[in-house]
Amino acid sequence: MSAGAPSPSVRLLNLVAELTHRCPLQCPYCSNPLALAPRRDELDTATWTRIFREAADLGAVHLGLTGGEPSVRDDLPELVASARDADLYTHLVTAARPLDPAGLARLRTAGLDSVQISIQDAEAGPSDEIAGTESFAAKCALARATRELGLPLTLNVVLHRRNLGRVGELIELARELDADRIELANTQYLGWALRNRDALLPTRAAIERAAEVVREARRHGPRPEILFVLPDYFRGRPKPCTGGWGRRHAIVAPDGRVLPCHGASALPDLEFWSVRDHSLADCWERSPGIDAYRGEAWMREPCRSCPSRGDDFGGCRCQAFALLGDAARTDPACELSPDHAVVRAAREEDPAAATSLVYRSTSAGRG
């Protein structure tokens, strides 16, 4: 697809506002890139307010307020209010620190619509260990406050070798906290997670046991809704990048660059425009980086002739680059990829040889 306005099949529905890369947690699978935006480069309140209006003008209906940890920003209530004024559904993604129940109540008054809280494990000890800081009790307290305020609650759990065997306990915790939904999200091995893959990647047998636990839990009623998707390393088919690169979702990084996904900033030789210099519409419709892998014209074989190309869009461009050094190659998670042996070798490694975890840098996002 050539540069210019996207095809009619492309429409921005969801805007993810990465308000900051600062975060009190140090999770070794953090989805943010290794090179984080310092505080001095973060967009100010007025710029975010403009972006929210422009997103609504483009047809966006949903706004994810995320980070890092969005509640480290003092202007978060004002940002929520401005998003409500733009008629966007506002969804807060938080690690529950430093946000507390009183702060959440202020966000509810400002117009917040729903909350997602990350939980690292079903008990305080292992949850705090993987987070790199004491946080489990605060997460549970904020989850209870969310429901007391009448807000929809989602729990998000990144699954890996160290907590996959406690999926049942995690679902029970979601029931105890009256969560509407629990997302059991298997780790995507990019950035920090790729650096820790040897210590985090589970075995196929462990994944199959967890899947059976989920199937049994779903028989016990509709609440909470349980989302569990097999990790792409074991599925044989890749997942589409955020529903397809530049089709429905845009991410505005803390420094203002408009990206198709969290990891795209790590791809070399792609020019992503910033809302500091362009309108959100221009960044979405005309940015060379957004246009690079939008649609199907960029695809090589075997993707170009694959009947599934309109479903998975060639898989993850960031994973192709991270594992192969070429973002235009077929995602090696696909069993049809000529490079699938790279993923196969990773999942066949001996778990006993796992290395220790490398935690997200405590200095990330400072400056």
N, C-alpha and C positions, 0 to 999 in steps of 0.2 A: 504494500500500500504506500502510495506516495504521500509526501508531506501535505498538509492541508486539513480541512475539516474532516472529522471521522465519518464513517458511513452511518446511515440511519439506524443500523443495528447496535450502535454504540451510544449509550446514554449514561451520564453520571447519576447514580442513585445514592451512593454512599460516600460520604467524605470522612476520612479519618484525620483528625487534627492531633498530630504529635506535638503537644504543647511544650515538651521538654524531654531531654534525655537524662535529666537528673533522676536518681532513684535511690532510696535508702536500702533496697534489696540488692543482692549481688548474685542473682541466680545464674548458674553456669550454662543455662540454655537460653539466655536472654535473646529475644528476637531482634533487638536493635543491632545495628552494624557495629563492627569493632571500632570504627572511627566515629566517635560521638560528637554531636554539636555542643560546644561550650555554652555556658549560660549567657555570655555576652552576645552571642549570635542569635538568641531566641527572638522570635517575632514579638512585637509589643501588642498591647490590648487592642488598640485602634486597628492595627493591621488584621488581627484575627477577626474582629467584628466585620470588617469589610469582606473578608474571605467568606464568612458565613452568609452574608447577603448575596454574594456572587454565586455561591454554591446553590442557594435556593433558586436564583434566577436561571441556573442551568438545569433545574429540575430535581436536584438532590432533595431527598426527604429524610435522610438519616444521617446523624452526625455522631461519630465516635470520638470522645474526648479521652486521649490516652497519652502515653509517654514511652519511656520513663514513667515517672509517677506524676500525674497531672496535679495532684493536690499540693505539691511543693510550691505551686504558683499562687501568690496571694490574690491574684485577680480572677481566680477560678469562678467565684460566684458571679462576677460581672460578665465573664465569658459565657456562662450558662444562660444568663439573662439575655444577652445579645443573640444567642442561638435561638432562644425561644421567640424573641422578637422577629427573627427571620423565618419563623414557622418551621424550624427543623426539630425532629425528634432527637432528643439529646440522651446519649447513652454513655455513662461514665465507666471507664475501665481503670480500676484502682487496685493497689496492693494493700490498701487500708492503713497506710502510714505515709505522711503524718495525719491524714484525714481521720477524724473521730466522729462519734455520733452527733455532737453539736454542730460540727462543720457540715456534716451531711444534711442536717435539718436546714441549714442556711441554703444549701444547694437546692433542696426540695422547694423551698420558698421561691428561689430564683427561677424555677421552672424545670428542674431536672426530671427526666422521664423514666430512666431505668438505670440499674447498677450491675456491673460485673466485678466480682472480687476474685482475685487469684488465691488459690489454696495450694500449697506445695505438697501436702500429705495429710493423712487423716488424724494424726496426733501431733502434739506440739513439738516433741523432740526431733523427729525426722523432718517435719515441715520447716522448723527454724534452721535446721542444719543445711538444708538445700537452699534456703533463702539467704543464708549467710548472716542472718541477724534474727533476733527474737521478734516474732510478728504474729504467730498463730492466734494467740489470745485476742489481739486487736482485730484480726480478720473476722473471727467468730462474733465479736462484739458488734462490729460494723454490719455484718450480715443480719444479725438480729434487729439492729436499728433500722436497716433498710426495710425489713418487713413491717416493723412497727409504724414506719412512715407511709406504708401502703405502696411502696415502690416495687416493681418487679425485680427479682433477684436471680442472677446467673452466677454460678460458681464455675470458675475455669481452672482445670488441673492439667498441667503439662505432665504427661506420662513418660516414664523412662524406666530403666532397669531397677532403680532403687525404690520405686513406689508402685509399679505395675501389679505386684501381688496383693495390693491393698485396695483394689478397685471396689470391692464390695463394701469395705469400711468407708470409702469416700462417698459412695452412693448413700450409705446410711447417714453420714454426716450431712449431706445435702438435704435429706428428709428431716433430720433433727433441726436444721436451720430454716426449714420451710422454703427452700429454694424452688423457684419455678423451673429451673433448668440447670443441668450440670454438663459442662463440656469437658469430656475426657479426651484431651487433645494430645495425641502422640507427638513427641518431639520432631520438629522439622530440623534436619541437621545442616544448619547454615550458621555462619558467624560464630558466636560463642559456643553453640551446641556442636558445631563441626569440630571445633577445637577440643571438645570433651566427648566426642562420639564413642571412643573406646570405653569410656566409663559409664555411658548412658544407654547405649544401644541394647535393647533386650533381645532375647532369643525368640524364635518363632513359637516355640512351645509356650513361653510365658504369655505371648500375645494371644494365642489361641485360648489359653485358660482364662485370661481376662475377658475375652469376647464372650465366652460361655457365661461368665458371671453377669455380664451386662444383659445377655439374652434372658437369663433367669430373673434378674431384677425388673426388667420391663414387664414381666408377667404379673407383677404385684401392683399394677395400677399406673395411671397416666402421670402422676407427679412423683418426683420431678421428671420432666422430659430429660432423657439421657441421650446425649450425642456421643457416639464412639465411632471413629473412622480408623480403619487399619492404616498404619504408617506406610508411606509409599515405598519404603525399602522392601516391604513384604507383600505388597498388593500385586505387583507385576504390571501395573499401569500407573502412570503419573497422575497427580492431581493438577487441575488447571490452576494457573497462577491467579489468585484472587478472582476466580470466575472468568479468567481470560485477561491477559495483559491490556490494561487501558480500555476495558469494555464497560464496567459498571462502577469501579471503585477507584478513588484517587486518595493518595496520602500526601498531606502537606507536612514536610519535615520541620523540626524546630527552627531551622535556618531559612525556611521559606521555599525550598525546592519542592516541586510537585512531582510525585513519584507514583508508579503503578503498584508498588508493594514496598514493604519495609526494607528489604535487602537490596533494592535496585541501585541505591547510591554507591554500592561497592563495585558495580560493573564499570569497567574502563571504557573510554571513548564514546560515552553517551552523554549528550548535553540535555540536562533537565533544567527547564526554566524556573525562575523564582517568582513568587508573587510580589517580591520587592520591586521587580522590574516590569512585570507583565500582569495583566488581569488573570484571574483564575481560568476564565474561558480560553484565553490564548494558551495558557500552560496546558490545559486539558486537550485542546483541539489541534494545536500547532507545534508543540514542543517536539524537537527531534528525538529526544529520549523516549517520550511516551509513544511516539509514532513507530519507533524502531521495530517492535515486536507485536504491534497491534494487527489483528487479522491473521491472514494465512500466507500472504505473499512472500514473507521472509523465510518460510519453511524450506528445509532441505529434506531429502529422503532419509529415513522412511516416513517422516511425518507428512510430507507433501501429498502422498497418495494414500495415506492411512484413513480408513473410514471413520476413525475416532477423532480425527483432528479438530472437528467442531465441538467436541466434548471436553478434551483435555488441552487443546491448543499447544501441543508439543510439550506440556509439562512446565516445570519451573525453570525459568531462564537463569535465575541466580544459582540454582543447584547445578545446572549444566556448566556454568562458569566455575563454580567452586570446586567441582570434581574433575572437570575436563579442560578448564582454561579457555572455553569457547562458549559464549552464551547462546550462539545460534545452533548448537548441536542438539540432538534429541536428548531430553532429560534421561540420564542413565538409569533412573528408577524404572523406566519402561523396559519390559522384557524384550521388546522389539528393537531396542537401541543396540547398535553395534558395540557400544561401550558398557553394556549392562554388567559385564564382569566386574567392573569397579564396585558396584553396589553389592553384587553377590559375594565378592571377597570380603567386604566390610561386615556383612551379616554372618559370615561363617567364621569370623575371628573368635578365638577362645576367650570366653568371659573371664576366665581366671587370670588372663594377662592384662586386665583393665588397669589403666593408670588412675592416679588420683585426680580429683576435680580441679579445674582452673576456674576460679570464681570471677564474675564480672568485676572489672576494676572499680575499687571504691572511689577513685578520683574521676570516674567517667562523668562528663557533663559539667565539670567545674570550670571556672575561669571566666 
